[in-house]
C-alpha cells in the first residue's frame, strides 16, 4: 500500500469540514473523518481506481458524505489535492497543482 499526504490546502479544508460537522451534531465530525480515512486507505491500495479528471488528477467519491477526494497518484505516494464538497465550484483546486516557487 502506498503512503499518502494531504496538500496543505487540502488538509486545511478537511479540518474545516470536521469542525463544521461537529458543530452540526456531536460525533458527525468523527463520522466524516472515518469516511475520508476509509476512502484514502482504499485509494492507497488501488490508486488507479479513481475516475480520471485530468491527465494527473483522479477523483473518488466518499461513501457517506457528499464529498470528493481529488488526488494525484505519484510514483512514491498518493497526494490528496482536495476534500471537495459536491456543492463547491468545480475546478477551484486546480491552482494547487501549479509548481510552487
C-alpha positions as CSV (number, residue, x, y, z in Angstrom):
1,X,0.0,0.0,0.0
2,X,1.3,3.4,-1.0
3,X,1.9,6.2,1.6
4,X,-0.1,9.4,1.2
5,X,-0.1,13.0,2.2
6,X,-2.5,15.9,2.0
7,X,-1.5,19.2,0.4
8,X,-1.6,21.9,3.0
9,X,-4.7,23.4,1.5
10,X,-6.5,20.1,1.3
11,X,-5.7,19.4,5.0
12,X,-7.0,22.8,5.9
13,X,-10.3,22.2,4.2
14,X,-10.5,18.8,5.7
15,X,-10.0,20.3,9.2
16,X,-12.6,23.0,8.5
17,X,-15.2,20.4,7.5
18,X,-14.5,18.3,10.6
19,X,-15.2,21.4,12.7
20,X,-18.3,22.2,10.7
21,X,-19.8,18.7,11.1
22,X,-19.0,18.7,14.8
23,X,-20.9,21.9,15.2
24,X,-23.9,20.4,13.3
25,X,-24.1,17.3,15.5
26,X,-22.0,15.6,18.1
27,X,-19.9,12.8,16.6
28,X,-20.7,13.8,13.0
29,X,-17.1,15.1,12.5
30,X,-15.8,11.7,13.6
31,X,-18.0,10.0,11.0
32,X,-16.7,12.3,8.4
33,X,-13.1,11.5,9.4
34,X,-13.8,7.8,9.2
35,X,-15.3,8.2,5.7
36,X,-12.3,10.1,4.5
37,X,-9.8,7.7,6.1
38,X,-11.6,4.7,4.6
39,X,-11.5,6.3,1.2
40,X,-7.9,7.3,1.5
41,X,-6.9,3.7,2.5
42,X,-8.7,2.3,-0.5
43,X,-7.1,4.9,-2.8
44,X,-3.6,3.9,-1.4
45,X,-4.3,0.3,-2.1
46,X,-5.8,0.9,-5.5
47,X,-4.5,4.2,-6.7
48,X,-5.7,3.8,-10.3
49,X,-9.3,3.2,-9.2
50,X,-10.5,6.8,-9.2
51,X,-12.2,8.5,-12.1
52,X,-9.7,10.5,-14.2
53,X,-10.4,14.2,-14.1
54,X,-7.3,15.3,-16.0
55,X,-4.0,13.8,-17.0
56,X,-2.8,13.5,-13.4
57,X,-5.8,14.0,-11.2
58,X,-8.3,11.4,-10.1
59,X,-11.5,11.5,-8.1
60,X,-13.1,9.2,-5.6
61,X,-16.5,9.9,-4.0
62,X,-16.9,9.4,-0.3
63,X,-19.4,6.6,0.6
64,X,-21.4,8.6,3.2
65,X,-20.8,12.3,2.7
66,X,-21.3,14.3,-0.4
67,X,-17.6,15.0,-1.0
68,X,-15.0,14.0,-3.4
69,X,-11.3,13.3,-2.7
70,X,-9.2,14.6,-5.5
71,X,-5.7,13.1,-5.7
72,X,-2.6,12.6,-7.8
73,X,-1.0,9.1,-8.0
74,X,2.7,9.9,-7.9
75,X,5.3,7.2,-8.2
76,X,6.2,7.2,-4.5
77,X,3.0,8.4,-2.8
78,X,-0.6,9.5,-3.2
79,X,-1.1,13.2,-2.9
80,X,-4.6,14.4,-1.8
81,X,-5.2,17.7,-3.6
82,X,-8.7,18.5,-2.3
83,X,-11.5,17.4,0.0
84,X,-14.3,18.9,-2.1
85,X,-17.9,19.3,-1.4
86,X,-20.2,18.4,-4.3
87,X,-21.7,21.9,-3.9
88,X,-18.3,23.7,-4.3
89,X,-17.4,25.3,-7.6
90,X,-15.7,22.7,-9.8
91,X,-12.1,23.1,-10.6
92,X,-11.3,25.5,-7.6
93,X,-8.5,23.2,-6.6
94,X,-6.6,23.4,-10.0
95,X,-4.4,26.2,-8.8
96,X,-3.0,23.9,-6.2
97,X,-1.3,21.8,-8.9
98,X,0.9,24.7,-10.2
99,X,4.5,24.3,-9.3
100,X,5.5,26.3,-6.2
101,X,8.4,28.7,-6.3
